[in-house]
Amino acid sequence: DADLALTCIDNNIDAIRINPGNIGKIDKIKKVVDAAKNKKIPIRIGVNGGSLDKDIFNGDSKIKAEYLLESASKHIKILEDLGFFDIVISLKGSNAIETIQAYKMAAEKFPYPLHLGVTEAGPKDIGLIRSSAGLSPLLLEGIGDTIRISLSDEPEEEIKAANRLLHDLGLKKDYPTFISCPTCGRTQVDLIPTAKIIQNYLEENKINKTVAIMGCIVNGPGEAKHADLGAAGGNKSWVIFKKGKVIRSVSNENIVEELIKEINLL
């Protein structure tokens, strides 16, 4: 909507996402472009599989990477013809493979920054996997300038997921590294709730250290010896260790409180 775009620009928004070919007449498009150019506000052309021009995919029920690219090219040309080049591009499909293909082709064809994402990725459990599958190969090849992990969940969960993904790919250093084992027959402590509490504490307090929660003292300190701090479960109790060296024992009831104390000393 051109009027909404102009209102956003008037209020000094950082950027707008709009597909110029969908606005309508060229005079409306030019008003938006001129306003954005005057305030040096970039325009993101956001193509996704659910809003492709009908004349491009001709009723094909399967969205293909080529269709996403063709649609983006059409909208980019409109802006370029109006002398606007402060452009960002996104080509989001709900299929991870086609999204990867579309972005790879876009990286070769266009000189503009790419905003990565898999659209309509689903609820948290599905969306995290689908988004990781679609974004990781691109990021590891150096493709992409910004990302969004789209989830049917609270916006804060999207931000956490994006930070975790970038951190695990080595693209974001200032973020906690949290390790926990999947439990086994040797586990005799409340590992899962303890792990969730400690993970949340690290992230909420932006403690950029490596912390491990392990299910048993047989393997825990050794497997997580690279951690700055860790805890490993025993017989209804825990040991706390630093860099693989056990420093003291703690009861199951007090492990969260005592481990947080140690975290705050790091």
Backbone as CSV, one residue per row, in Angstrom:
resi,resn,N_x,N_y,N_z,CA_x,CA_y,CA_z,C_x,C_y,C_z
1,ASP,0.840,-1.186,0.000,0.000,0.000,0.000,0.884,1.247,0.000
2,ALA,0.722,2.081,-1.011,1.580,3.258,-1.165,1.405,4.246,-0.020
3,ASP,0.166,4.470,0.405,-0.088,5.433,1.479,0.557,4.989,2.785
4,LEU,0.465,3.701,3.081,1.087,3.183,4.298,2.605,3.308,4.224
5,ALA,3.162,3.031,3.051,4.608,3.167,2.869,5.048,4.611,3.089
6,LEU,4.286,5.556,2.559,4.621,6.975,2.718,4.518,7.410,4.176
7,THR,3.517,6.889,4.873,3.376,7.205,6.300,4.582,6.705,7.084
8,CYS,5.018,5.490,6.777,6.188,4.924,7.451,7.437,5.759,7.170
9,ILE,7.601,6.161,5.926,8.762,6.973,5.555,8.715,8.323,6.260
10,ASP,7.538,8.934,6.317,7.390,10.224,7.002,7.774,10.127,8.471
11,ASN,7.586,8.935,9.046,7.913,8.729,10.461,9.312,8.149,10.657
12,ASN,10.130,8.264,9.600,11.557,7.916,9.672,11.819,6.461,10.041
13,ILE,11.053,5.569,9.453,11.306,4.146,9.658,12.667,3.793,9.066
14,ASP,13.301,2.749,9.596,14.647,2.387,9.138,14.649,1.868,7.709
15,ALA,13.604,1.130,7.338,13.514,0.564,5.991,12.065,0.170,5.743
16,ILE,11.718,0.003,4.474,10.376,-0.479,4.153,10.488,-1.706,3.264
17,ARG,9.491,-2.568,3.375,9.405,-3.729,2.496,8.171,-3.546,1.626
18,ILE,8.390,-3.443,0.339,7.274,-3.240,-0.574,7.667,-3.732,-1.958
19,ASN,6.731,-4.332,-2.656,6.972,-4.756,-4.030,6.330,-3.726,-4.959
20,PRO,7.132,-2.901,-5.621,6.582,-1.775,-6.385,5.565,-2.184,-7.438
21,GLY,5.724,-3.366,-8.012,4.789,-3.807,-9.036,3.396,-4.068,-8.509
22,ASN,3.264,-4.187,-7.187,1.958,-4.460,-6.586,1.252,-3.194,-6.108
23,ILE,1.938,-2.050,-6.172,1.358,-0.806,-5.663,0.273,-0.278,-6.590
24,GLY,0.516,-0.392,-7.879,-0.457,0.142,-8.832,0.227,1.005,-9.874
25,LYS,-0.331,2.184,-10.105,0.159,3.058,-11.160,1.549,3.591,-10.831
26,ILE,2.270,3.944,-11.895,3.661,4.367,-11.755,3.795,5.637,-10.926
27,ASP,2.767,6.512,-10.946,2.874,7.746,-10.170,2.893,7.455,-8.669
28,LYS,2.160,6.423,-8.241,2.192,6.029,-6.831,3.551,5.450,-6.458
29,ILE,4.080,4.626,-7.347,5.394,4.036,-7.101,6.446,5.130,-6.987
30,LYS,6.365,6.115,-7.885,7.355,7.196,-7.900,7.298,8.019,-6.612
31,LYS,6.109,8.228,-6.075,5.988,8.973,-4.819,6.727,8.260,-3.691
32,VAL,6.549,6.941,-3.620,7.223,6.158,-2.581,8.732,6.185,-2.790
33,VAL,9.154,5.991,-4.022,10.583,5.968,-4.338,11.228,7.317,-4.031
34,ASP,10.588,8.401,-4.438,11.148,9.735,-4.198,11.251,10.029,-2.700
35,ALA,10.225,9.620,-1.950,10.238,9.856,-0.504,11.347,9.049,0.167
36,ALA,11.498,7.791,-0.246,12.546,6.942,0.329,13.927,7.472,-0.034
37,LYS,14.081,7.908,-1.273,15.368,8.439,-1.716,15.724,9.705,-0.944
38,ASN,14.742,10.557,-0.717,14.971,11.820,-0.017,15.450,11.597,1.413
39,LYS,14.934,10.548,2.059,15.309,10.266,3.447,16.348,9.150,3.568
40,LYS,16.858,8.710,2.430,17.883,7.663,2.395,17.423,6.402,3.124
41,ILE,16.203,6.011,2.831,15.615,4.811,3.425,15.613,3.696,2.384
42,PRO,16.229,2.561,2.684,16.253,1.459,1.714,14.886,0.805,1.548
43,ILE,14.688,0.224,0.393,13.464,-0.515,0.099,13.819,-1.983,-0.082
44,ARG,13.125,-2.834,0.680,13.318,-4.279,0.488,12.228,-4.815,-0.422
45,ILE,12.651,-5.418,-1.499,11.731,-6.136,-2.372,11.583,-7.534,-1.797
46,GLY,10.402,-7.822,-1.277,10.183,-9.087,-0.585,9.302,-10.023,-1.387
47,VAL,9.937,-10.919,-2.104,9.203,-11.897,-2.909,9.028,-13.169,-2.093
48,ASN,7.830,-13.716,-2.084,7.652,-15.026,-1.463,6.690,-15.870,-2.281
49,GLY,6.734,-17.159,-2.025,5.991,-18.102,-2.845,4.490,-17.894,-2.842
50,GLY,3.969,-17.250,-1.805,2.530,-17.068,-1.718,2.004,-15.841,-2.429
51,SER,2.887,-15.002,-2.954,2.419,-13.755,-3.575,3.075,-13.498,-4.925
52,LEU,3.376,-14.558,-5.651,3.971,-14.391,-6.973,2.926,-13.903,-7.975
53,ASP,3.389,-13.124,-8.950,2.491,-12.672,-10.007,1.965,-13.878,-10.788
54,LYS,0.674,-13.864,-11.066,0.062,-15.005,-11.754,0.644,-15.220,-13.144
55,ASP,1.055,-14.126,-13.793,1.583,-14.279,-15.148,2.976,-14.903,-15.156
56,ILE,3.605,-14.978,-13.975,4.938,-15.579,-13.900,4.851,-17.088,-13.769
57,PHE,4.054,-17.563,-12.806,4.027,-19.013,-12.613,2.869,-19.694,-13.334
58,ASN,1.985,-18.907,-13.939,0.970,-19.445,-14.851,0.157,-20.578,-14.224
59,GLY,-0.177,-20.419,-12.954,-1.026,-21.401,-12.297,-0.326,-22.645,-11.814
60,ASP,0.990,-22.721,-11.975,1.739,-23.883,-11.515,1.610,-23.985,-9.997
61,SER,1.183,-25.132,-9.505,0.949,-25.287,-8.068,2.248,-25.424,-7.282
62,LYS,3.345,-25.738,-7.951,4.627,-25.893,-7.276,5.491,-24.661,-7.517
63,ILE,5.827,-23.967,-6.446,6.635,-22.756,-6.563,8.081,-23.148,-6.841
64,LYS,8.649,-22.622,-7.883,10.019,-22.953,-8.251,10.942,-21.760,-8.008
65,ALA,12.209,-22.057,-7.804,13.185,-21.008,-7.528,13.233,-19.984,-8.655
66,GLU,13.075,-20.457,-9.887,13.129,-19.546,-11.034,12.007,-18.515,-10.986
67,TYR,10.839,-18.918,-10.481,9.720,-17.986,-10.385,10.014,-16.880,-9.377
68,LEU,10.607,-17.259,-8.252,10.970,-16.263,-7.243,11.964,-15.261,-7.824
69,LEU,12.937,-15.775,-8.561,13.962,-14.912,-9.157,13.356,-13.990,-10.212
70,GLU,12.480,-14.526,-11.038,11.860,-13.717,-12.090,11.006,-12.600,-11.503
71,SER,10.273,-12.922,-10.448,9.446,-11.908,-9.801,10.310,-10.805,-9.196
72,ALA,11.399,-11.190,-8.541,12.308,-10.194,-7.968,12.884,-9.299,-9.058
73,SER,13.276,-9.894,-10.178,13.853,-9.126,-11.289,12.878,-8.072,-11.795
74,LYS,11.619,-8.451,-11.883,10.584,-7.528,-12.366,10.469,-6.305,-11.459
75,HIS,10.433,-6.544,-10.151,10.278,-5.438,-9.205,11.552,-4.591,-9.116
76,ILE,12.702,-5.238,-9.196,13.971,-4.508,-9.158,14.070,-3.542,-10.332
77,LYS,13.664,-3.999,-11.503,13.756,-3.155,-12.706,12.919,-1.887,-12.555
78,ILE,11.767,-2.010,-11.916,10.916,-0.830,-11.710,11.662,0.217,-10.890
79,LEU,12.300,-0.212,-9.815,13.041,0.734,-8.973,14.251,1.302,-9.704
80,GLU,14.971,0.441,-10.402,16.161,0.908,-11.123,15.787,1.916,-12.205
81,ASP,14.673,1.681,-12.888,14.234,2.611,-13.934,13.881,3.978,-13.360
82,LEU,13.549,4.003,-12.069,13.243,5.267,-11.396,14.475,5.848,-10.700
83,GLY,15.626,5.246,-10.962,16.872,5.762,-10.410,17.079,5.444,-8.943
84,PHE,16.438,4.374,-8.468,16.574,3.993,-7.051,17.369,2.694,-6.971
85,PHE,18.444,2.731,-6.167,19.327,1.563,-6.103,19.639,1.119,-4.668
86,ASP,19.036,1.783,-3.687,19.241,1.386,-2.284,18.259,0.256,-1.970
87,ILE,18.565,-0.910,-2.527,17.623,-2.032,-2.564,18.150,-3.216,-1.759
88,VAL,17.241,-3.881,-1.067,17.509,-5.163,-0.412,16.521,-6.164,-0.996
89,ILE,16.949,-7.414,-1.129,16.102,-8.424,-1.774,15.890,-9.611,-0.843
90,SER,14.654,-10.114,-0.822,14.397,-11.406,-0.183,13.563,-12.253,-1.131
91,LEU,13.848,-13.550,-1.146,13.129,-14.493,-2.013,12.766,-15.708,-1.167
92,LYS,11.668,-15.621,-0.470,11.336,-16.635,0.525,10.285,-17.618,0.018
93,GLY,10.644,-18.885,0.062,9.671,-19.940,-0.160,9.461,-20.681,1.144
94,SER,8.421,-21.494,1.219,8.219,-22.311,2.415,8.917,-23.658,2.284
95,ASN,9.542,-23.873,1.124,10.329,-25.073,0.864,11.805,-24.715,0.979
96,ALA,12.518,-25.378,1.872,13.911,-25.022,2.138,14.795,-25.173,0.902
97,ILE,14.615,-26.242,0.141,15.468,-26.495,-1.019,15.286,-25.420,-2.080
98,GLU,14.037,-25.076,-2.389,13.793,-24.054,-3.406,14.273,-22.679,-2.942
99,THR,14.158,-22.425,-1.650,14.660,-21.159,-1.113,16.170,-21.064,-1.289
100,ILE,16.872,-22.146,-0.992,18.328,-22.173,-1.172,18.686,-21.906,-2.633
101,GLN,18.002,-22.584,-3.538,18.286,-22.416,-4.964,18.035,-20.978,-5.417
102,ALA,16.936,-20.399,-4.947,16.596,-19.033,-5.352,17.645,-18.037,-4.881
103,TYR,18.079,-18.171,-3.642,19.072,-17.230,-3.116,20.432,-17.405,-3.783
104,LYS,20.792,-18.622,-4.115,22.070,-18.827,-4.805,22.060,-18.149,-6.171
105,MET,20.953,-18.267,-6.877,20.851,-17.607,-8.180,20.836,-16.089,-8.022
106,ALA,20.150,-15.611,-6.986,20.091,-14.169,-6.749,21.464,-13.608,-6.411
107,ALA,22.252,-14.360,-5.648,23.593,-13.902,-5.269,24.478,-13.725,-6.498
108,GLU,24.254,-14.548,-7.510,25.039,-14.442,-8.743,24.530,-13.332,-9.654
109,LYS,23.232,-13.065,-9.591,22.621,-12.144,-10.558,22.565,-10.700,-10.087
110,PHE,22.286,-10.476,-8.802,22.022,-9.122,-8.324,23.176,-8.575,-7.484
111,PRO,23.418,-7.265,-7.550,24.486,-6.659,-6.747,23.994,-6.143,-5.398
112,TYR,22.789,-6.539,-5.000,22.166,-5.969,-3.807,22.232,-6.922,-2.609
113,PRO,22.150,-6.363,-1.389,22.135,-7.210,-0.186,20.934,-8.153,-0.190
114,LEU,21.124,-9.312,0.435,20.067,-10.322,0.501,19.618,-10.532,1.942
115,HIS,18.316,-10.486,2.135,17.711,-10.789,3.434,17.188,-12.219,3.363
116,LEU,17.759,-13.115,4.169,17.437,-14.537,4.077,16.271,-14.918,4.979
117,GLY,15.503,-15.886,4.518,14.436,-16.425,5.346,13.679,-17.519,4.620
118,VAL,13.085,-18.409,5.391,12.139,-19.394,4.871,10.778,-18.966,5.385
119,THR,9.871,-18.613,4.499,8.592,-18.074,4.933,7.651,-19.183,5.390
120,GLU,6.716,-18.818,6.255,5.701,-19.771,6.727,6.347,-21.069,7.207
121,ALA,7.423,-20.920,7.982,8.194,-22.098,8.393,7.457,-22.970,9.401
122,GLY,6.451,-22.408,10.081,5.644,-23.227,10.971,5.882,-22.952,12.442
123,PRO,5.275,-23.764,13.324,5.491,-23.625,14.766,6.948,-23.858,15.126
124,LYS,7.267,-23.593,16.377,8.665,-23.575,16.811,9.419,-24.856,16.480
125,ASP,8.844,-26.016,16.806,9.590,-27.259,16.610,9.866,-27.528,15.135
126,ILE,8.879,-27.260,14.274,9.074,-27.462,12.833,9.876,-26.316,12.231
127,GLY,9.518,-25.099,12.610,10.123,-23.915,12.011,11.614,-23.802,12.238
128,LEU,12.078,-24.216,13.417,13.511,-24.159,13.698,14.289,-25.081,12.764
129,ILE,13.756,-26.275,12.552,14.436,-27.235,11.675,14.400,-26.762,10.228
130,ARG,13.217,-26.338,9.781,13.071,-25.916,8.383,13.928,-24.685,8.088
131,SER,13.942,-23.737,9.001,14.737,-22.525,8.787,16.231,-22.827,8.818
132,SER,16.647,-23.676,9.747,18.063,-24.049,9.810,18.496,-24.760,8.537
133,ALA,17.614,-25.641,8.028,17.927,-26.362,6.793,18.048,-25.407,5.616
134,GLY,17.218,-24.368,5.591,17.228,-23.442,4.468,18.306,-22.377,4.541
135,LEU,18.650,-21.941,5.749,19.581,-20.817,5.885,21.037,-21.232,6.055
136,SER,21.274,-22.332,6.752,22.663,-22.714,7.061,23.536,-22.894,5.820
137,PRO,23.080,-23.622,4.784,23.943,-23.775,3.600,24.303,-22.441,2.961
138,LEU,23.362,-21.503,2.959,23.620,-20.191,2.365,24.627,-19.404,3.195
139,LEU,24.401,-19.364,4.498,25.291,-18.606,5.376,26.709,-19.159,5.352
140,LEU,26.833,-20.476,5.274,28.161,-21.088,5.241,28.900,-20.793,3.940
141,GLU,28.155,-20.432,2.898,28.775,-20.037,1.631,28.972,-18.528,1.541
142,GLY,28.647,-17.819,2.621,28.821,-16.371,2.621,27.703,-15.619,1.928
143,ILE,26.576,-16.281,1.714,25.425,-15.649,1.065,24.477,-15.141,2.144
144,GLY,24.076,-13.881,2.027,23.122,-13.318,2.974,23.727,-12.215,3.812
145,ASP,22.925,-11.174,4.045,23.376,-10.029,4.838,22.575,-9.871,6.121
146,THR,21.303,-10.220,6.080,20.461,-10.251,7.275,19.593,-11.501,7.196
147,ILE,19.045,-11.913,8.351,18.194,-13.100,8.358,16.971,-12.869,9.236
148,ARG,15.942,-13.653,8.966,14.815,-13.788,9.883,14.429,-15.257,9.934
149,ILE,14.232,-15.759,11.143,13.678,-17.095,11.305,12.205,-16.920,11.648
150,SER,11.341,-17.262,10.710,9.903,-17.045,10.860,9.272,-18.213,11.611
151,LEU,8.664,-17.912,12.747,8.029,-18.947,13.559,6.599,-18.552,13.904
152,SER,5.739,-19.530,14.026,4.402,-19.285,14.572,4.532,-19.278,16.090
153,ASP,5.157,-18.219,16.586,5.481,-18.125,18.008,5.717,-16.659,18.349
154,GLU,6.099,-16.391,19.577,6.381,-15.027,19.998,7.612,-14.484,19.254
155,PRO,7.621,-13.183,18.943,8.767,-12.597,18.226,10.103,-12.823,18.929
156,GLU,10.079,-12.850,20.267,11.319,-13.067,21.012,11.952,-14.416,20.678
157,GLU,11.106,-15.407,20.387,11.624,-16.730,20.037,12.336,-16.698,18.689
158,GLU,11.859,-15.860,17.774,12.536,-15.711,16.485,13.933,-15.120,16.674
159,ILE,14.021,-14.126,17.545,15.315,-13.474,17.781,16.296,-14.448,18.427
160,LYS,15.818,-15.194,19.426,16.681,-16.189,20.072,17.183,-17.209,19.058
161,ALA,16.276,-17.690,18.223,16.646,-18.714,17.241,17.676,-18.185,16.255
162,ALA,17.494,-16.950,15.799,18.444,-16.362,14.849,19.820,-16.203,15.484
163,ASN,19.849,-15.738,16.725,21.127,-15.582,17.427,21.833,-16.924,17.606
164,ARG,21.059,-17.942,17.980,21.655,-19.270,18.185,22.226,-19.823,16.889
165,LEU,21.473,-19.653,15.800,21.942,-20.176,14.516,23.233,-19.490,14.093
166,LEU,23.257,-18.172,14.156,24.461,-17.434,13.766,25.642,-17.799,14.655
167,HIS,25.373,-17.984,15.938,26.447,-18.350,16.865,27.011,-19.727,16.540
168,ASP,26.129,-20.690,16.298,26.589,-22.053,16.030,27.305,-22.176,14.692
169,LEU,27.060,-21.234,13.791,27.771,-21.228,12.510,29.051,-20.396,12.572
170,GLY,29.359,-19.878,13.757,30.578,-19.096,13.926,30.479,-17.682,13.396
171,LEU,29.250,-17.197,13.200,29.049,-15.865,12.633,28.674,-14.830,13.685
172,LYS,28.458,-15.272,14.906,28.147,-14.359,16.007,28.903,-14.844,17.232
173,LYS,29.857,-14.059,17.677,30.732,-14.488,18.767,30.146,-14.187,20.142
174,ASP,29.498,-13.048,20.286,29.052,-12.596,21.605,27.690,-13.192,21.966
175,TYR,27.702,-14.498,22.231,26.476,-15.194,22.601,26.858,-16.429,23.411
176,PRO,26.039,-16.800,24.411,26.390,-17.960,25.234,26.442,-19.256,24.427
177,THR,27.354,-20.139,24.832,27.392,-21.492,24.282,26.902,-22.436,25.369
178,PHE,25.794,-23.091,25.100,25.205,-23.984,26.098,25.236,-25.417,25.593
179,ILE,25.681,-26.321,26.465,25.824,-27.734,26.114,25.030,-28.565,27.116
180,SER,24.296,-29.540,26.628,23.659,-30.501,27.540,23.494,-31.827,26.812
181,CYS,23.571,-32.909,27.560,23.499,-34.230,26.934,22.043,-34.694,26.833
182,PRO,21.771,-35.718,26.028,20.391,-36.156,25.795,19.834,-37.083,26.868
183,THR,20.573,-37.314,27.935,20.251,-38.246,29.027,20.406,-39.700,28.568
184,CYS,20.592,-40.573,29.544,20.704,-42.011,29.276,20.329,-42.756,30.550
185,GLY,20.570,-44.049,30.572,20.195,-44.856,31.723,20.944,-44.503,32.993
186,ARG,22.072,-43.778,32.864,22.846,-43.405,34.052,22.324,-42.135,34.727
187,THR,21.425,-41.427,34.061,20.948,-40.153,34.595,20.031,-40.370,35.795
188,GLN,20.387,-39.756,36.919,19.598,-39.896,38.148,19.233,-38.541,38.749
189,VAL,19.299,-37.503,37.947,18.996,-36.151,38.423,17.983,-35.499,37.482
190,ASP,17.489,-34.332,37.887,16.507,-33.606,37.072,17.222,-32.795,35.997
191,LEU,17.758,-33.485,35.015,18.606,-32.824,34.024,17.828,-31.861,33.130
192,ILE,16.706,-32.292,32.588,16.009,-31.479,31.585,15.531,-30.144,32.152
193,PRO,14.808,-30.114,33.286,14.405,-28.796,33.817,15.593,-27.941,34.240
194,THR,16.639,-28.585,34.758,17.832,-27.830,35.146,18.486,-27.191,33.931
195,ALA,18.587,-27.952,32.854,19.196,-27.432,31.627,18.421,-26.240,31.088
196,LYS,17.101,-26.315,31.092,16.282,-25.216,30.564,16.462,-23.943,31.387
197,ILE,16.516,-24.093,32.703,16.684,-22.913,33.565,18.036,-22.251,33.321
198,ILE,19.088,-23.060,33.248,20.432,-22.503,33.071,20.583,-21.881,31.684
199,GLN,20.042,-22.527,30.666,20.101,-21.952,29.320,19.431,-20.581,29.290
200,ASN,18.232,-20.486,29.862,17.518,-19.208,29.882,18.290,-18.153,30.662
201,TYR,18.906,-18.558,31.754,19.667,-17.600,32.565,20.848,-17.034,31.770
202,LEU,21.547,-17.896,31.072,22.697,-17.451,30.277,22.270,-16.469,29.193
203,GLU,21.186,-16.793,28.496,20.750,-15.955,27.380,20.151,-14.641,27.864
204,GLU,19.331,-14.704,28.901,18.694,-13.485,29.400,19.711,-12.509,29.976
205,ASN,20.787,-13.039,30.543,21.804,-12.182,31.153,23.023,-11.963,30.252
206,LYS,22.945,-12.484,29.034,23.988,-12.280,28.021,25.377,-12.638,28.555
207,ILE,25.443,-13.838,29.134,26.710,-14.329,29.682,27.400,-15.152,28.603
208,ASN,28.392,-14.582,27.983,29.017,-15.190,26.811,30.119,-16.171,27.194
209,LYS,29.715,-17.211,27.878,30.618,-18.274,28.295,30.058,-19.615,27.825
210,THR,30.888,-20.656,27.928,30.441,-22.004,27.588,30.101,-22.744,28.868
211,VAL,28.844,-23.163,28.988,28.365,-23.843,30.190,27.713,-25.161,29.775
212,ALA,27.997,-26.218,30.550,27.501,-27.558,30.217,26.669,-28.134,31.354
213,ILE,25.587,-28.818,30.989,24.794,-29.599,31.939,24.813,-31.036,31.434
214,MET,25.472,-31.910,32.187,25.677,-33.285,31.751,24.975,-34.261,32.693
215,GLY,24.549,-35.394,32.133,23.697,-36.308,32.883,24.396,-37.213,33.869
216,CYS,25.701,-37.432,33.706,26.381,-38.342,34.627,27.826,-37.911,34.841
217,ILE,28.371,-38.313,35.978,29.760,-37.946,36.289,30.750,-38.909,35.641
218,VAL,30.247,-39.996,35.050,31.136,-40.941,34.380,31.793,-40.288,33.172
219,ASN,30.974,-39.627,32.348,31.490,-39.013,31.126,31.423,-37.488,31.130
220,GLY,30.555,-36.936,31.964,30.272,-35.504,31.910,31.472,-34.582,31.944
221,PRO,32.276,-34.604,33.009,33.410,-33.669,33.079,34.411,-33.842,31.943
222,GLY,34.598,-35.077,31.496,35.548,-35.309,30.410,35.023,-34.847,29.069
223,GLU,33.762,-35.171,28.769,33.179,-34.786,27.484,33.011,-33.276,27.366
224,ALA,32.819,-32.619,28.495,32.600,-31.170,28.476,33.772,-30.417,29.102
225,LYS,34.967,-30.974,28.986,36.121,-30.333,29.623,36.494,-29.002,28.982
226,HIS,35.976,-28.757,27.780,36.240,-27.470,27.134,35.338,-26.372,27.682
227,ALA,34.315,-26.740,28.470,33.379,-25.747,29.003,34.041,-24.919,30.100
228,ASP,33.685,-23.646,30.154,34.178,-22.791,31.231,33.652,-23.273,32.577
229,LEU,32.431,-23.787,32.556,31.795,-24.266,33.779,30.792,-25.342,33.407
230,GLY,30.623,-26.315,34.301,29.651,-27.354,34.015,29.173,-28.039,35.272
231,ALA,28.114,-28.816,35.109,27.600,-29.632,36.204,27.262,-31.001,35.642
232,ALA,27.593,-32.043,36.403,27.305,-33.411,35.978,26.561,-34.129,37.093
233,GLY,25.507,-34.851,36.709,24.664,-35.514,37.687,25.257,-36.804,38.211
234,GLY,24.944,-37.098,39.475,25.353,-38.355,40.092,24.147,-39.043,40.695
235,ASN,24.315,-39.641,41.852,23.224,-40.318,42.545,22.446,-39.294,43.371
236,LYS,21.452,-38.685,42.732,20.618,-37.651,43.351,21.433,-36.426,43.763
237,SER,22.579,-36.253,43.157,23.420,-35.095,43.463,24.207,-34.720,42.210
238,TRP,24.947,-33.618,42.293,25.712,-33.115,41.158,27.138,-32.797,41.585
239,VAL,28.029,-32.771,40.601,29.346,-32.164,40.809,29.452,-30.974,39.865
240,ILE,30.072,-29.919,40.345,30.339,-28.747,39.508,31.802,-28.792,39.108
241,PHE,32.068,-28.529,37.831,33.452,-28.587,37.355,33.786,-27.382,36.482
242,LYS,35.068,-27.059,36.443,35.586,-26.003,35.578,36.673,-26.595,34.698
243,LYS,36.502,-26.425,33.391,37.467,-26.968,32.430,37.758,-28.444,32.705
244,GLY,36.712,-29.192,33.079,36.842,-30.622,33.305,37.295,-31.021,34.694
245,LYS,37.667,-30.066,35.534,38.153,-30.367,36.879,37.040,-30.135,37.897
246,VAL,36.699,-31.198,38.644,35.631,-31.101,39.641,36.069,-30.192,40.779
247,ILE,35.187,-29.244,41.147,35.525,-28.312,42.230,34.690,-28.541,43.487
248,ARG,33.464,-29.091,43.343,32.673,-29.399,44.532,31.406,-30.166,44.161
249,SER,30.762,-30.723,45.198,29.506,-31.456,45.025,28.342,-30.614,45.534
250,VAL,27.172,-30.830,44.922,25.974,-30.064,45.279,24.772,-31.002,45.234
251,SER,23.818,-30.796,46.131,22.610,-31.621,46.130,21.735,-31.277,44.928
252,ASN,20.878,-32.204,44.565,19.973,-31.987,43.440,19.075,-30.776,43.679
253,GLU,18.670,-30.570,44.925,17.768,-29.464,45.253,18.438,-28.097,45.102
254,ASN,19.749,-28.045,45.258,20.453,-26.754,45.268,21.272,-26.478,44.012
255,ILE,21.220,-27.366,43.030,22.129,-27.231,41.896,21.919,-25.937,41.115
256,VAL,20.676,-25.549,40.884,20.434,-24.336,40.092,21.004,-23.114,40.791
257,GLU,20.688,-22.963,42.064,21.173,-21.809,42.827,22.695,-21.763,42.875
258,GLU,23.318,-22.911,43.151,24.774,-22.945,43.290,25.480,-22.762,41.947
259,LEU,24.898,-23.317,40.903,25.523,-23.174,39.588,25.436,-21.724,39.107
260,ILE,24.324,-21.073,39.375,24.196,-19.659,39.001,25.222,-18.810,39.752
261,LYS,25.470,-19.149,41.010,26.512,-18.436,41.760,27.862,-18.562,41.062
262,GLU,28.175,-19.774,40.617,29.452,-20.000,39.940,29.492,-19.290,38.584
263,ILE,28.365,-19.285,37.889,28.300,-18.592,36.597,28.603,-17.113,36.773
264,ASN,28.055,-16.532,37.822,28.255,-15.100,38.060,29.686,-14.756,38.451
265,LEU,30.470,-15.773,38.790,31.876,-15.541,39.130,32.804,-15.678,37.920
266,LEU,32.263,-16.134,36.811,33.100,-16.341,35.623,33.611,-15.009,35.072
